[in-house]
Amino acid sequence: MKRMGILCCCLLTLVLSSLPLHAQQTPTSETTAAASPEVPKAVADKLGQLDQRVAAAQSSADNAWMLVSAALVLMMTGPGLALFYGGLVRQKNVLAIMMQSFALMAVITVLWALVGYSLCFGGSGPVIGNFQFALLRGVGVMPNADYAATLPQLTFMVYQLMFAIITPALITGATAERMKFSGTLLFMTLWFLIVYAPMAHMVWGRGGFLNASLGGKFPTLDFAGGTVVHITSGVSALVCALYIGKRVGYPKQPMPPHSMVLSFIGACLLWVGWFGFNAGSALASNGLASSAFVATHFGSAAAALSWSAAEWLKNGRASALGAISGAVAGLVAITPAAGFVGPLPALLIGFIAGAFCYWMVTKFKAIFGYDDALDAFGVHGAGGTIGAVLTGVFAQSVINPIFGDGKAVGALDGHWAQVGNQLVGALLAWVFAIVGTLVILKIVDAISGIRVSEEHEVEGLDITQHGEEAYNLEA
């Protein structure tokens, strides 16, 4: 014990004696910097400036990408959708269907500035926003941290506007060649306020009933608009087609597309523009945007092949119309899932959607006999619904940990309850679309009328609604 005590004292003495040895070493630049009170402050200032520059660079990159994405989404309506729909109608109606898309670019923009943006993204109610941002009050270059912390709110606002423009334009595919232009304008105005605005707030707005990241009771995964855009527009299109009735001569009289070339160009523009639609919904130029970009492309390609394969098996050949329709169906179905799935699940979702939408367009429509002129419901309503449900199956936290790190997102992660949430979101979108559209149609029919006269329909809407012809075919 005595020897142990002596050993401990020696060790303690050695440790204590070593401390001043370090302090007495020749000062170096590092020890001088540590001892100087001015240098740490200067370093801290430089680090702070560096952080600011990095943040500014990130904000600039995000802003640039989102402005490009906004332009891409606008391109989806005009010229993309205008050409796609314009080629599918008969020659006497091509200007009329194009004019409907173009007019909505103007009408929805004005409504958006007045109250639309505020109803979608103002406040924190469960169903619809408030008038916090009415007349774009308070919407400037400072970010809204609830939605996009690195973007000017003006950029976020104008990007979301492009979604609001194309959504009602999709409905015109079902009412093509027989709906009044005046009735279209009034219907779309009311539809935007009564159907689109509540759905957009419920899914994407703070506190919305279906919002997955900002306090929703039934968190529905909808990365870029499967429920908000495609289910609502597609189901509303079906309701409109049933309410207005069939075109004169349908289905006995052949009504082939007047220009597959226009539709082909329009479909390709839609495919390219969809990268802004889906990858832009990451709201940043980051890895999630890249993942959504890849998923979008893969889903569309797989759907084009599956639609064409189904058509080939049935008819012995694959048509250009089938290929482009399949590509659009794939884009629709992958939209809600784009930011939650990897490349291989995207291929599977697209493949399922292409075959399913082909069946809806060729079999389901024939069984029930409705005249959805350009298959808005068969592609957007059906594709949006199957895409929303499959999102709940294939979503993974490794792609997008929307519920927090380590928490399961979709069924592949073991969270099968998410499929139920997706069904709730899809069902609510169906109900909103059906009820809202029926009410609006009754109102519009009473005020201005919905359908043109039979005489005007036979003559064509280009002449009777706009006093113009699409082509001057004089020698």
Secondary structure, 3 states (H helix, E strand, C coil): CHHHHHHHHHHHHHHHHHHHHHHCCCCCHHHHHHHCCHHHHHHHHHHHHHHHHHHHHHHHHHHHHHHHHHHHHHHHHHHHHHHHHHHHCCHHHHHHHHHHHHHHHHHHHHHHHHHHHHHHHCCCCCCCCCCCCHHHCCCCCCCECCCECCCCHHHHHHHHHHHHHHHHHHHCCCCCCCECHHHHHHHHHHHHHHHHHHHHHHHHCCCCCCCCCCCCCCCCCCCCCHHHHHHHHHHHHHHHHHHHCCCCCCCCCCCCCCCHHHHHHHHHHHHHHHHHHHHHHHCCCCHHHHHHHHHHHHHHHHHHHHHHHHHHHHHCCCCHHHHHHHHHHHHHHHCCCCCCCCHHHHHHHHHHHHHHHHHHHHHHHHHHCCCCCCCHHHHHHHHHHHHHHHHHHHCCCCCCCCCCCCCCCCHHHCCCHHHHHHHHHHHHHHHHHHHHHHHHHHHHHHHCCCECCHHHHHHCHHHHHHCCCCCCCCC
